[in-house]
Amino acid sequence: MSFLDQLQAAQRQNRSLLCVGLDPEPSRFPEGMKGDPRRIYDFCAAIVEATADLVIAFKPQIAYFAAHRAEDQLERLMAHMRAVAPQVPVILDAKRGDIGSTAEQYAAEAFERYGADAVTLSPFMGFDSVSPYLRYPDKGAFLLCRTSNPGGDDLQSQRLADVPGQPLLYEHVAALAQGPWNLNGQLGLVVGATYPQEIRRVRELAPTVPLLIPGVGAQGGDAVATVRAGWRADAPIVVNSSRAICYASSAADFAAAARREAERTRDVLEAAKQG
Ligand SMILES: O=c1ccn([C@@H]2O[C@H](COP(=O)(O)O)[C@@H](O)[C@H]2O)c(=O)[nH]1
């Protein structure tokens, strides 16, 4: 099944546009786990089990594992997600970008070592840095386009004088992902929920690619404006919230609290589709 089909199936089955982000930070774990990087798997597995029927995707951010030498726990977690939530695609947030030969290794890491269904990539080094990922026909790749952070403007909103129509850089990335770079329909785009106008513009330029939209929850992005700007019945949006869900409670009930916050966010996103 293609990555796009997987997303659409999960969206239908769980009636959800919500992606739960897994950003495990041991200093924020509840008592009994707090400060212990060996409990990263346990913490994330509990969140996954509590939310698996509420999400369109999960998104582990690799830095939160690597920083604690917890790549082995990420491998176990990926296998666990596959076992308990086989219907939910997993997007490995790695933001890789390198020359082709190195990109081949990063692609093998994401898709063969970790078994991810999709990965996030920086498009900055050009198509030959993206194409190794496209050799895995059932996998997806989300290109950073208009990121959720204020500094995204520093480069992404610069005008490209030498490109016909003089688009902004993020507009050019959107057009490439919709058109010439999207050889087999595997590409998606990352656009921040903190910039709904830019989501709308990306949707004009890239009407059929899936959008990964981080920035609701801890970053304060507007969930309703996000859905209104980006959602289309035939092109999934994947709206990520990490800290607001993972750390909804710092007590022993953290997984139940994560479920409540995930359900609340899922319902807000679903209601916005009708508005
Ligand atoms: O533009 C981007 C791209 C990626 N991210 C990642 O998403 C989550 C957001 O976490 P929250 O706790 O919901 O703020 C995190 O893993 C980022 O690395 C992003 O925020 N913006």
The ligand as a Tripos MOL2 file, in Angstrom:
@<TRIPOS>MOLECULE
LIG
   21    22     1     0     0
SMALL
NO_CHARGES

@<TRIPOS>ATOM
      1 O1          8.3050   23.1580   11.1720 O.2       1 LIG1
      2 C1          8.4360   22.2760   12.0160 C.ar      1 LIG1
      3 C2          8.9020   21.0180   11.7140 C.ar      1 LIG1
      4 C3          8.9710   20.0780   12.7040 C.ar      1 LIG1
      5 N1          8.6030   20.3570   13.9720 N.ar      1 LIG1
      6 C4          8.6640   19.2620   14.9790 C.3       1 LIG1
      7 O2          7.3300   18.9770   15.4190 O.3       1 LIG1
      8 C5          7.2980   18.7870   16.8190 C.3       1 LIG1
      9 C6          6.4740   19.8810   17.4690 C.3       1 LIG1
     10 O3          6.4160   19.6910   18.8720 O.3       1 LIG1
     11 P1          5.3840   20.4790   19.8100 P.3       1 LIG1
     12 O4          5.7280   20.0060   21.1750 O.co2     1 LIG1
     13 O5          3.9920   20.0990   19.3980 O.co2     1 LIG1
     14 O6          5.6530   21.9270   19.6260 O.co2     1 LIG1
     15 C7          8.7620   18.7460   17.2760 C.3       1 LIG1
     16 O7          9.1890   17.4020   17.2250 O.3       1 LIG1
     17 C8          9.4860   19.5560   16.2240 C.3       1 LIG1
     18 O8         10.8220   19.1200   16.0540 O.3       1 LIG1
     19 C9          8.1470   21.6010   14.2760 C.ar      1 LIG1
     20 O9          7.7850   21.9100   15.4380 O.2       1 LIG1
     21 N2          8.0710   22.5370   13.2800 N.ar      1 LIG1
@<TRIPOS>BOND
     1     1     2 2
     2     2     3 ar
     3     2    21 ar
     4     3     4 ar
     5     4     5 ar
     6     5     6 1
     7     5    19 ar
     8     6     7 1
     9     6    17 1
    10     7     8 1
    11     8     9 1
    12     8    15 1
    13     9    10 1
    14    10    11 1
    15    11    12 2
    16    11    13 1
    17    11    14 1
    18    15    16 1
    19    15    17 1
    20    17    18 1
    21    19    20 2
    22    19    21 ar
@<TRIPOS>SUBSTRUCTURE
     1 LIG1         1 GROUP 0 **** ****
